[in-house]
Amino acid sequence: MSNQIFVFLLNTVIGFFSLALLLRFYFQFFRLPYRHPISQFLVAVTGFMVRPMRRFIPGWGGIDLSSLLLAWLLECVILFGTFMLQGYDFSVNMETALPGMLLLGMVEIVKMSLYIILIAIILQAILSWINPHSPLAPLLDGLTSPFLNVFRNRIPLVANVDLSPLFALIIIQVLLMIVMEIHREITTMI
Protein backbone atom coordinates (compact mmCIF):
# COMPACT_ATOMS: atom_id res chain seq x y z
CA MET A 1 0.00 0.00 0.00
CA SER A 2 2.74 2.48 0.92
CA ASN A 3 4.60 1.70 -2.32
CA GLN A 4 1.50 2.70 -4.30
CA ILE A 5 1.37 5.98 -2.41
CA PHE A 6 5.04 6.67 -3.14
CA VAL A 7 4.60 5.78 -6.83
CA PHE A 8 1.59 8.10 -6.99
CA LEU A 9 3.49 10.95 -5.33
CA LEU A 10 6.52 10.36 -7.56
CA ASN A 11 4.39 10.43 -10.71
CA THR A 12 2.42 13.45 -9.54
CA VAL A 13 5.18 15.73 -8.27
CA ILE A 14 8.00 14.91 -10.66
CA GLY A 15 5.51 14.36 -13.50
CA PHE A 16 4.19 17.89 -12.98
CA PHE A 17 7.67 19.35 -13.43
CA SER A 18 8.34 17.13 -16.43
CA LEU A 19 5.11 18.31 -18.06
CA ALA A 20 5.90 21.95 -17.25
CA LEU A 21 9.38 21.59 -18.77
CA LEU A 22 8.01 19.95 -21.90
CA LEU A 23 5.35 22.67 -22.26
CA ARG A 24 8.04 25.31 -21.79
CA PHE A 25 10.04 23.67 -24.58
CA TYR A 26 7.04 23.60 -26.95
CA PHE A 27 6.01 27.16 -26.09
CA GLN A 28 9.46 28.37 -27.04
CA PHE A 29 9.75 26.03 -30.06
CA PHE A 30 6.46 27.22 -31.56
CA ARG A 31 7.20 30.85 -30.58
CA LEU A 32 4.08 31.22 -28.47
CA PRO A 33 3.54 34.56 -26.70
CA TYR A 34 6.07 34.94 -23.91
CA ARG A 35 3.98 37.52 -22.01
CA HIS A 36 0.97 35.20 -21.74
CA PRO A 37 0.20 34.27 -18.09
CA ILE A 38 0.59 30.54 -18.80
CA SER A 39 3.99 31.11 -20.40
CA GLN A 40 5.03 33.21 -17.42
CA PHE A 41 3.82 30.48 -15.06
CA LEU A 42 5.86 27.82 -16.87
CA VAL A 43 8.98 30.02 -16.78
CA ALA A 44 8.50 30.73 -13.07
CA VAL A 45 7.89 27.08 -12.13
CA THR A 46 10.77 25.64 -14.16
CA GLY A 47 13.29 28.48 -13.97
CA PHE A 48 15.16 27.07 -10.98
CA MET A 49 16.03 23.96 -13.04
CA VAL A 50 16.50 25.47 -16.49
CA ARG A 51 18.81 28.39 -15.61
CA PRO A 52 21.62 26.23 -14.16
CA MET A 53 21.24 23.64 -16.93
CA ARG A 54 21.69 26.31 -19.62
CA ARG A 55 25.29 26.74 -18.50
CA PHE A 56 25.99 23.20 -19.72
CA ILE A 57 23.46 22.87 -22.52
CA PRO A 58 22.87 26.12 -24.38
CA GLY A 59 20.01 26.69 -26.79
CA TRP A 60 20.51 25.76 -30.40
CA GLY A 61 18.83 27.73 -33.20
CA GLY A 62 16.31 29.22 -30.79
CA ILE A 63 15.41 25.80 -29.38
CA ASP A 64 15.56 25.38 -25.60
CA LEU A 65 17.37 22.05 -25.41
CA SER A 66 17.91 22.29 -21.66
CA SER A 67 14.15 22.18 -20.97
CA LEU A 68 13.73 19.15 -23.22
CA LEU A 69 16.69 17.33 -21.67
CA LEU A 70 15.46 18.07 -18.15
CA ALA A 71 11.97 16.77 -19.00
CA TRP A 72 13.54 13.57 -20.32
CA LEU A 73 15.76 13.18 -17.26
CA LEU A 74 12.78 13.66 -14.93
CA GLU A 75 10.84 11.00 -16.84
CA CYS A 76 13.83 8.67 -16.38
CA VAL A 77 13.81 9.45 -12.63
CA ILE A 78 10.09 8.63 -12.48
CA LEU A 79 10.64 5.33 -14.27
CA PHE A 80 13.67 4.40 -12.18
CA GLY A 81 11.84 5.24 -8.95
CA THR A 82 8.72 3.38 -9.98
CA PHE A 83 10.67 0.26 -10.91
CA MET A 84 12.64 0.41 -7.65
CA LEU A 85 9.47 0.84 -5.55
CA GLN A 86 7.95 -2.14 -7.33
CA GLY A 87 10.92 -4.27 -6.30
CA TYR A 88 12.95 -4.43 -9.51
CA ASP A 89 16.60 -5.34 -8.87
CA PHE A 90 18.75 -3.21 -11.16
CA SER A 91 21.99 -4.90 -10.10
CA VAL A 92 20.98 -8.11 -11.89
CA ASN A 93 20.52 -6.57 -15.36
CA MET A 94 22.34 -3.24 -15.22
CA GLU A 95 23.63 -3.54 -18.83
CA THR A 96 20.06 -3.75 -20.20
CA ALA A 97 18.24 -1.84 -17.45
CA LEU A 98 20.05 1.49 -17.83
CA PRO A 99 19.71 1.80 -21.63
CA GLY A 100 16.15 0.50 -21.30
CA MET A 101 15.28 3.20 -18.75
CA LEU A 102 16.81 5.92 -20.92
CA LEU A 103 14.88 4.65 -23.95
CA LEU A 104 11.67 4.39 -21.91
CA GLY A 105 12.20 8.00 -20.84
CA MET A 106 12.26 9.03 -24.52
CA VAL A 107 9.12 7.00 -25.19
CA GLU A 108 7.42 8.74 -22.26
CA ILE A 109 8.38 12.16 -23.68
CA VAL A 110 6.90 11.20 -27.06
CA LYS A 111 3.74 9.90 -25.36
CA MET A 112 3.40 13.06 -23.27
CA SER A 113 3.92 15.20 -26.39
CA LEU A 114 1.16 13.36 -28.21
CA TYR A 115 -1.16 13.85 -25.24
CA ILE A 116 -0.31 17.56 -25.13
CA ILE A 117 -1.25 17.94 -28.79
CA LEU A 118 -4.37 15.80 -28.35
CA ILE A 119 -5.64 17.85 -25.40
CA ALA A 120 -4.75 21.13 -27.11
CA ILE A 121 -6.73 20.14 -30.21
CA ILE A 122 -9.75 19.12 -28.14
CA LEU A 123 -9.62 22.34 -26.09
CA GLN A 124 -9.25 24.42 -29.24
CA ALA A 125 -12.26 22.72 -30.82
CA ILE A 126 -14.38 23.29 -27.71
CA LEU A 127 -13.27 26.92 -27.37
CA SER A 128 -13.98 27.60 -31.03
CA TRP A 129 -17.64 26.84 -30.35
CA ILE A 130 -17.95 28.33 -26.86
CA ASN A 131 -15.62 31.34 -26.82
CA PRO A 132 -13.39 31.75 -29.89
CA HIS A 133 -11.90 34.99 -28.50
CA SER A 134 -10.69 33.41 -25.26
CA PRO A 135 -7.24 34.47 -24.02
CA LEU A 136 -6.25 30.81 -24.32
CA ALA A 137 -7.07 30.72 -28.05
CA PRO A 138 -3.74 32.16 -29.33
CA LEU A 139 -1.74 29.63 -27.31
CA LEU A 140 -3.83 26.71 -28.49
CA ASP A 141 -3.75 27.93 -32.08
CA GLY A 142 0.01 28.36 -32.00
CA LEU A 143 0.46 24.92 -30.50
CA THR A 144 -1.91 23.04 -32.83
CA SER A 145 -1.73 24.87 -36.15
CA PRO A 146 1.51 23.18 -37.33
CA PHE A 147 -0.22 19.81 -36.97
CA LEU A 148 -3.65 20.86 -38.20
CA ASN A 149 -2.30 22.71 -41.24
CA VAL A 150 -1.11 19.41 -42.67
CA PHE A 151 -4.74 18.35 -42.91
CA ARG A 152 -6.19 21.80 -43.65
CA ASN A 153 -4.12 22.02 -46.81
CA ARG A 154 -5.52 18.71 -48.08
CA ILE A 155 -9.07 18.52 -46.70
CA PRO A 156 -11.56 21.19 -47.75
CA LEU A 157 -14.15 22.65 -45.41
CA VAL A 158 -17.39 20.69 -45.33
CA ALA A 159 -20.36 23.07 -44.88
CA ASN A 160 -17.92 25.58 -43.31
CA VAL A 161 -16.78 22.99 -40.77
CA ASP A 162 -13.07 22.28 -40.42
CA LEU A 163 -12.59 18.52 -40.17
CA SER A 164 -8.83 18.70 -39.71
CA PRO A 165 -9.03 18.26 -35.90
CA LEU A 166 -10.92 15.00 -36.39
CA PHE A 167 -8.27 13.60 -38.72
CA ALA A 168 -5.45 14.83 -36.46
CA LEU A 169 -7.07 13.15 -33.43
CA ILE A 170 -7.35 9.87 -35.33
CA ILE A 171 -3.68 9.99 -36.34
CA ILE A 172 -2.64 10.87 -32.77
CA GLN A 173 -4.64 7.93 -31.40
CA VAL A 174 -2.92 5.57 -33.86
CA LEU A 175 0.49 7.00 -32.90
CA LEU A 176 -0.36 6.55 -29.20
CA MET A 177 -1.17 2.88 -29.85
CA ILE A 178 2.21 2.45 -31.55
CA VAL A 179 4.02 4.24 -28.72
CA MET A 180 2.27 2.10 -26.10
CA GLU A 181 3.31 -1.06 -27.94
CA ILE A 182 6.92 0.16 -28.08
CA HIS A 183 6.69 0.92 -24.35
CA ARG A 184 5.48 -2.63 -23.66
CA GLU A 185 8.28 -4.18 -25.74
CA ILE A 186 10.99 -2.15 -24.01
CA THR A 187 9.54 -2.94 -20.59
CA THR A 188 9.64 -6.69 -21.32
CA MET A 189 13.30 -6.38 -22.40
CA ILE A 190 14.25 -4.78 -19.09
C-alpha positions in Angstrom: 0.0 0.0 0.0 2.7 2.5 0.9 4.6 1.7 -2.3 1.5 2.7 -4.3 1.4 6.0 -2.4 5.0 6.7 -3.1 4.6 5.8 -6.8 1.6 8.1 -7.0 3.5 10.9 -5.3 6.5 10.4 -7.6 4.4 10.4 -10.7 2.4 13.5 -9.5 5.2 15.7 -8.3 8.0 14.9 -10.7 5.5 14.4 -13.5 4.2 17.9 -13.0 7.7 19.4 -13.4 8.3 17.1 -16.4 5.1 18.3 -18.1 5.9 21.9 -17.3 9.4 21.6 -18.8 8.0 20.0 -21.9 5.4 22.7 -22.3 8.0 25.3 -21.8 10.0 23.7 -24.6 7.0 23.6 -26.9 6.0 27.2 -26.1 9.5 28.4 -27.0 9.8 26.0 -30.1 6.5 27.2 -31.6 7.2 30.8 -30.6 4.1 31.2 -28.5 3.5 34.6 -26.7 6.1 34.9 -23.9 4.0 37.5 -22.0 1.0 35.2 -21.7 0.2 34.3 -18.1 0.6 30.5 -18.8 4.0 31.1 -20.4 5.0 33.2 -17.4 3.8 30.5 -15.1 5.9 27.8 -16.9 9.0 30.0 -16.8 8.5 30.7 -13.1 7.9 27.1 -12.1 10.8 25.6 -14.2 13.3 28.5 -14.0 15.2 27.1 -11.0 16.0 24.0 -13.0 16.5 25.5 -16.5 18.8 28.4 -15.6 21.6 26.2 -14.2 21.2 23.6 -16.9 21.7 26.3 -19.6 25.3 26.7 -18.5 26.0 23.2 -19.7 23.5 22.9 -22.5 22.9 26.1 -24.4 20.0 26.7 -26.8 20.5 25.8 -30.4 18.8 27.7 -33.2 16.3 29.2 -30.8 15.4 25.8 -29.4 15.6 25.4 -25.6 17.4 22.1 -25.4 17.9 22.3 -21.7 14.1 22.2 -21.0 13.7 19.2 -23.2 16.7 17.3 -21.7 15.5 18.1 -18.1 12.0 16.8 -19.0 13.5 13.6 -20.3 15.8 13.2 -17.3 12.8 13.7 -14.9 10.8 11.0 -16.8 13.8 8.7 -16.4 13.8 9.4 -12.6 10.1 8.6 -12.5 10.6 5.3 -14.3 13.7 4.4 -12.2 11.8 5.2 -8.9 8.7 3.4 -10.0 10.7 0.3 -10.9 12.6 0.4 -7.7 9.5 0.8 -5.6 8.0 -2.1 -7.3 10.9 -4.3 -6.3 13.0 -4.4 -9.5 16.6 -5.3 -8.9 18.7 -3.2 -11.2 22.0 -4.9 -10.1 21.0 -8.1 -11.9 20.5 -6.6 -15.4 22.3 -3.2 -15.2 23.6 -3.5 -18.8 20.1 -3.7 -20.2 18.2 -1.8 -17.5 20.0 1.5 -17.8 19.7 1.8 -21.6 16.2 0.5 -21.3 15.3 3.2 -18.8 16.8 5.9 -20.9 14.9 4.7 -23.9 11.7 4.4 -21.9 12.2 8.0 -20.8 12.3 9.0 -24.5 9.1 7.0 -25.2 7.4 8.7 -22.3 8.4 12.2 -23.7 6.9 11.2 -27.1 3.7 9.9 -25.4 3.4 13.1 -23.3 3.9 15.2 -26.4 1.2 13.4 -28.2 -1.2 13.8 -25.2 -0.3 17.6 -25.1 -1.2 17.9 -28.8 -4.4 15.8 -28.3 -5.6 17.9 -25.4 -4.8 21.1 -27.1 -6.7 20.1 -30.2 -9.8 19.1 -28.1 -9.6 22.3 -26.1 -9.3 24.4 -29.2 -12.3 22.7 -30.8 -14.4 23.3 -27.7 -13.3 26.9 -27.4 -14.0 27.6 -31.0 -17.6 26.8 -30.3 -18.0 28.3 -26.9 -15.6 31.3 -26.8 -13.4 31.7 -29.9 -11.9 35.0 -28.5 -10.7 33.4 -25.3 -7.2 34.5 -24.0 -6.3 30.8 -24.3 -7.1 30.7 -28.0 -3.7 32.2 -29.3 -1.7 29.6 -27.3 -3.8 26.7 -28.5 -3.8 27.9 -32.1 0.0 28.4 -32.0 0.5 24.9 -30.5 -1.9 23.0 -32.8 -1.7 24.9 -36.2 1.5 23.2 -37.3 -0.2 19.8 -37.0 -3.7 20.9 -38.2 -2.3 22.7 -41.2 -1.1 19.4 -42.7 -4.7 18.3 -42.9 -6.2 21.8 -43.6 -4.1 22.0 -46.8 -5.5 18.7 -48.1 -9.1 18.5 -46.7 -11.6 21.2 -47.7 -14.2 22.6 -45.4 -17.4 20.7 -45.3 -20.4 23.1 -44.9 -17.9 25.6 -43.3 -16.8 23.0 -40.8 -13.1 22.3 -40.4 -12.6 18.5 -40.2 -8.8 18.7 -39.7 -9.0 18.3 -35.9 -10.9 15.0 -36.4 -8.3 13.6 -38.7 -5.5 14.8 -36.5 -7.1 13.1 -33.4 -7.4 9.9 -35.3 -3.7 10.0 -36.3 -2.6 10.9 -32.8 -4.6 7.9 -31.4 -2.9 5.6 -33.9 0.5 7.0 -32.9 -0.4 6.5 -29.2 -1.2 2.9 -29.9 2.2 2.4 -31.6 4.0 4.2 -28.7 2.3 2.1 -26.1 3.3 -1.1 -27.9 6.9 0.2 -28.1 6.7 0.9 -24.4 5.5 -2.6 -23.7 8.3 -4.2 -25.7 11.0 -2.2 -24.0 9.5 -2.9 -20.6 9.6 -6.7 -21.3 13.3 -6.4 -22.4 14.2 -4.8 -19.1 
